[in-house]
Amino acid sequence: MDTQHSNVESALRMGVYLLFVFALSACNKASDQQQEFHAPNMESASPWQHTQFDEGADKFTFAIFSDLTGGERDGVFRVAIEQLNLLRPEFVMSVGDLIEGGSTDREILIAEWTSFRERANQSLAPVFRVGGNHDLTNSIMREVWEERFGKRFYHFRYKDVLFLALDSEDYNSDRLQIIYEARSQAIKIAEADGWDAFGKTEYAKMPEQRHGEISADQAAYFTQVIAENSDVRWTFLFVHKPVWERNEQNPFFEVEAALATQPYTVFHGHIHAYKHIERHGRDYIRLATTGGVQFAHKALSIDHIAMVTVDDAGVDIANIRLSGIFDKTGKIPLNGESLCFDIRNCAN
């Protein structure tokens, strides 16, 4: 009986082994079929440099668009979404100012968010919202955001990479009201006398207008998230305003400290002009616009998107002007040739 049992066991092992060899052979054969290279006299030379393809299971690309506001220019964001569909990122991030906002009228705010949603829904890839001052600068705007989208700050993890979406308008309710009233007055002045006059208003001189703020609670949330995800390959932060420019009692410094030993990149918006700096040896990148107001006196105040590719070697960032993305017919989608993507190149 023992001998019979042993023979059966040996037969089973041999069967499993042969099945494994067959599967491996089939897999290798399929792989060979996917990567076949042929040329005359290939034994001595070949017309390609090498066959180490730029691929990998952990490689992915996502896109980022920037501010739409300050007087959104009709059609630009729609074109950008169609262009993103040509580029095929796995998902799309934002850095705030998605609607014109600046109102306490719920119907106006809901209509603006509905308009944004309808355009963003044309994206093949999911679009992640991040709030800016146009989206979140009064209590009603906060309520509408939370009713429709939930939390104003959040995180997610994708292919062992951590994504942090911050709220740079995270003031207490009393300060929020003061900022909103000052902002509303500044907008009226700008509409009457131009954006040069805006720069002389009380709101323009407020520190919150320049760099925003995150609360201690928000900082605590992100420091915990970072600690719980210490094994990630990279961390990306998305925030509307450069909150690190606030020098006194700044909770954001706690977030930076939590990331001190990890690779990370920060993206923000707000100024409508592209700029790159290094801080703590990391890239802090200010994006320009994707349909928002442009300023001729500011360098790189243009319409663009950013394409970010992540792999085991690190991160590559490519900024692409909307004026340079055309389809197979040689045209910018949705009659984009009729739009102005760089104020310096457009007729008055």
C-alpha positions in Angstrom: 0.0 0.0 0.0 2.8 2.4 0.8 4.5 1.6 -2.5 1.2 2.2 -4.3 0.8 5.5 -2.5 4.3 6.5 -3.3 3.8 5.7 -7.0 0.6 7.8 -7.1 2.3 10.7 -5.4 5.2 10.5 -7.8 2.9 10.5 -10.8 1.0 13.5 -9.4 4.3 15.4 -8.9 5.4 14.5 -12.5 2.0 15.7 -13.8 2.3 19.0 -12.0 5.9 19.4 -13.2 5.0 18.7 -16.8 2.0 21.1 -16.6 4.3 23.8 -15.2 6.9 23.2 -18.0 4.1 23.3 -20.7 2.7 26.6 -19.2 6.1 28.2 -19.0 6.9 27.1 -22.6 3.6 28.5 -23.8 4.2 31.8 -21.9 7.7 32.1 -23.4 6.4 31.3 -26.9 3.7 34.0 -26.5 6.4 36.4 -25.3 8.6 35.6 -28.2 5.7 36.2 -30.6 5.1 39.6 -29.1 8.8 40.5 -29.5 10.0 39.3 -32.9 12.7 41.2 -34.8 13.6 40.5 -38.4 16.0 42.1 -40.8 18.2 40.7 -43.7 21.6 39.5 -42.4 20.6 40.2 -38.9 23.4 37.9 -37.6 26.0 40.6 -38.2 24.0 43.8 -37.6 20.6 45.1 -36.9 18.9 48.5 -37.6 17.9 49.2 -34.0 19.9 50.3 -31.1 18.7 47.8 -28.6 15.6 46.0 -27.5 15.3 47.2 -23.9 11.9 48.7 -24.2 10.8 51.6 -22.0 8.2 49.6 -20.2 7.4 48.1 -16.8 4.6 46.9 -14.7 5.0 49.8 -12.2 5.3 52.5 -14.9 2.3 54.9 -15.3 1.6 58.4 -16.5 -0.9 60.9 -15.2 -1.8 64.5 -16.2 -2.4 67.8 -14.4 -4.3 70.8 -15.5 -4.3 74.2 -13.8 -6.5 77.2 -13.1 -9.7 77.8 -15.2 -10.7 81.1 -13.5 -10.3 84.8 -13.2 -12.4 85.1 -16.3 -12.4 81.7 -17.9 -11.9 81.8 -21.6 -14.6 79.8 -23.3 -13.7 76.6 -25.0 -10.1 76.2 -23.8 -10.8 73.6 -21.1 -13.1 71.6 -23.5 -10.2 71.5 -26.0 -7.8 70.5 -23.2 -9.9 67.5 -22.3 -10.0 66.3 -25.9 -6.3 66.7 -26.1 -5.8 64.7 -22.9 -7.9 62.0 -24.4 -5.4 61.8 -27.3 -2.5 61.6 -24.8 -4.2 58.8 -22.7 -3.0 59.4 -19.2 -4.2 56.9 -16.6 -5.9 59.7 -14.6 -6.0 63.5 -14.4 -5.2 65.8 -11.4 -6.0 69.4 -10.8 -4.6 72.2 -8.6 -7.8 74.2 -7.9 -9.9 77.1 -9.2 -12.2 74.9 -11.1 -15.2 77.3 -11.1 -15.5 81.1 -11.1 -17.2 81.0 -7.7 -17.1 84.0 -5.4 -20.8 83.8 -4.7 -23.1 82.9 -1.8 -25.9 82.0 -4.3 -26.2 78.2 -4.2 -28.0 78.1 -7.6 -25.1 79.9 -9.3 -22.5 77.7 -7.6 -24.4 74.5 -8.4 -24.8 75.6 -12.1 -21.0 76.3 -12.3 -20.1 72.9 -10.8 -22.6 71.3 -13.2 -20.8 73.0 -16.1 -17.4 71.9 -14.9 -18.7 68.3 -14.4 -20.2 68.1 -17.9 -16.9 69.1 -19.4 -14.7 67.0 -17.1 -16.9 64.0 -17.8 -15.7 64.0 -21.4 -12.4 62.8 -20.1 -11.6 59.1 -20.7 -9.6 59.1 -17.5 -10.9 60.0 -14.1 -10.5 63.6 -13.0 -9.6 64.4 -9.4 -10.8 67.7 -8.0 -8.6 70.0 -5.8 -10.2 73.2 -4.4 -8.8 76.7 -4.8 -9.9 80.2 -3.6 -12.5 80.5 -6.3 -14.0 77.2 -5.2 -13.9 77.5 -1.4 -13.7 81.1 -0.1 -17.0 81.3 1.9 -19.1 79.0 4.0 -21.7 78.4 1.3 -19.1 77.4 -1.2 -17.7 74.9 1.3 -21.1 73.5 1.9 -21.8 73.0 -1.8 -18.4 71.3 -2.2 -18.9 68.9 0.7 -22.5 68.1 -0.4 -21.3 67.2 -3.9 -17.8 65.9 -3.4 -17.2 65.1 0.2 -13.9 66.0 1.9 -12.0 69.1 0.9 -8.7 67.3 1.4 -8.0 63.6 0.9 -5.4 61.1 -0.3 -5.2 58.0 -2.4 -2.5 55.4 -3.3 -1.9 54.1 -6.8 0.7 51.6 -7.9 2.7 52.2 -4.6 2.7 56.0 -5.1 1.0 58.3 -2.7 -1.2 61.3 -3.8 -2.1 64.0 -1.4 -4.8 66.6 -2.3 -4.7 69.6 0.0 -7.1 72.5 0.8 -5.2 75.8 0.9 -8.3 77.7 2.0 -8.6 75.9 5.3 -9.3 79.0 7.6 -11.5 79.1 10.6 -15.1 80.4 9.9 -14.5 84.0 11.3 -11.3 84.5 9.2 -13.0 82.9 6.2 -15.8 85.5 6.3 -13.3 88.4 6.6 -11.3 87.1 3.6 -14.4 86.6 1.5 -15.7 90.1 2.1 -12.3 91.6 1.3 -12.1 89.5 -1.8 -15.6 90.4 -3.0 -14.7 94.1 -2.7 -11.4 93.6 -4.6 -13.2 91.8 -7.4 -15.6 94.8 -7.8 -12.7 97.2 -8.0 -10.9 95.0 -10.6 -14.1 94.8 -12.7 -14.4 98.5 -12.7 -10.7 99.6 -12.9 -8.8 96.6 -14.1 -6.4 94.1 -12.6 -3.8 96.7 -11.8 -6.2 98.3 -9.4 -6.8 94.8 -7.9 -3.2 94.7 -6.7 -3.7 97.8 -4.5 -6.8 96.4 -2.6 -6.9 95.3 1.0 -7.5 91.7 -0.2 -4.4 91.7 -2.4 -2.3 92.7 0.6 -3.6 89.9 2.8 -1.1 87.1 3.4 -3.9 84.6 2.8 -4.4 85.9 -0.7 -0.8 85.0 -1.6 -0.2 81.7 0.2 -3.4 80.5 1.8 -3.3 78.2 4.9 -3.9 74.7 6.0 -5.2 73.9 9.5 -3.5 71.9 12.2 -6.2 69.2 11.7 -5.4 69.0 8.0 -1.7 68.8 8.8 -2.3 66.0 11.4 -4.3 64.1 8.8 -1.6 64.1 6.2 1.3 63.4 8.6 -0.6 60.3 9.7 -1.3 59.3 6.1 2.4 59.7 5.3 3.4 57.6 8.3 1.0 54.9 7.3 2.4 54.8 3.8 6.1 55.0 4.4 6.8 52.2 1.9 5.6 54.2 -1.2 7.9 54.9 -4.1 7.0 58.6 -4.4 4.6 61.1 -3.0 2.9 63.9 -5.0 1.2 66.9 -3.3 -1.5 69.0 -5.1 -2.5 72.3 -3.6 -3.8 75.6 -5.0 -1.7 78.2 -3.2 2.0 78.0 -2.0 1.2 77.4 1.7 4.9 76.9 2.5 5.4 80.7 2.0 3.6 81.4 5.3 6.4 81.7 7.8 4.7 81.9 11.1 3.1 78.9 12.9 2.7 77.1 9.7 1.2 73.5 10.0 2.4 72.7 6.5 6.0 72.5 7.8 4.9 69.4 9.7 3.9 67.8 6.5 7.2 68.6 4.9 9.0 67.3 8.0 7.0 64.0 7.7 8.3 63.7 4.1 11.9 64.6 5.0 13.3 61.2 4.1 11.0 60.4 1.2 11.1 61.5 -2.5 8.2 63.9 -3.3 7.0 66.6 -5.7 4.6 69.5 -5.2 2.3 71.0 -7.8 0.3 74.2 -7.2 -1.4 77.0 -9.2 -3.0 80.4 -8.3 -0.6 82.8 -10.1 -1.4 81.7 -13.7 2.3 81.7 -14.6 4.6 78.7 -14.7 7.5 78.5 -12.3 9.9 75.9 -10.9 11.8 76.1 -7.6 13.7 73.7 -5.4 12.8 73.5 -1.8 14.4 70.9 0.6 16.0 69.4 -2.5 12.5 68.7 -4.1 10.7 70.1 -7.0 7.9 72.6 -6.2 6.2 73.5 -9.5 3.7 76.2 -10.1 1.5 75.5 -13.1 0.1 78.3 -15.3 -3.5 78.0 -16.7 -5.7 75.7 -18.7 -8.3 78.3 -19.7 -8.0 80.9 -16.9 -7.0 84.5 -17.3 -3.5 85.1 -18.7 -1.2 88.1 -18.0 1.0 89.3 -20.8 3.6 90.8 -18.3 4.2 87.4 -16.7 6.6 84.9 -18.2 5.0 81.6 -19.2 1.4 82.8 -18.5 0.1 80.2 -21.0 -2.3 77.4 -21.4 -0.7 74.0 -20.9 -1.0 70.6 -19.2 1.7 68.6 -17.4 2.3 65.0 -18.1 4.0 63.1 -15.3 5.5 59.6 -15.8 6.5 57.4 -12.8 8.7 54.3 -12.9 11.2 52.6 -10.7 13.9 55.0 -11.8 12.0 58.1 -10.6 9.8 60.8 -12.1 9.8 62.6 -15.4 7.7 65.8 -16.0 6.8 67.2 -19.4 4.9 70.4 -19.8 3.0 70.7 -23.1 1.4 73.8 -24.6 -2.2 73.3 -25.7 -1.2 75.0 -29.0 1.1 72.1 -29.7 -1.3 69.1 -29.3 -3.1 68.3 -32.6 -4.8 65.1 -33.8 -4.1 62.8 -36.7 -5.6 65.3 -39.1 -3.1 67.9 -38.1 -5.7 70.0 -36.3 -6.3 71.0 -32.7 -9.5 69.3 -31.5 -12.8 71.1 -31.4 -11.6 73.9 -33.8 -8.9 74.8 -31.3 -7.1 76.8 -33.9 -9.6 79.6 -33.3 -8.5 79.9 -29.6 -5.7 81.9 -28.1 -3.5 79.8 -25.9 -0.8 82.4 -25.3 -1.8 86.0 -24.8 1.5 87.3 -26.3 0.8 85.7 -29.6 -2.8 86.9 -30.1 -4.1 89.9 -31.7 -5.8 92.4 -29.4 
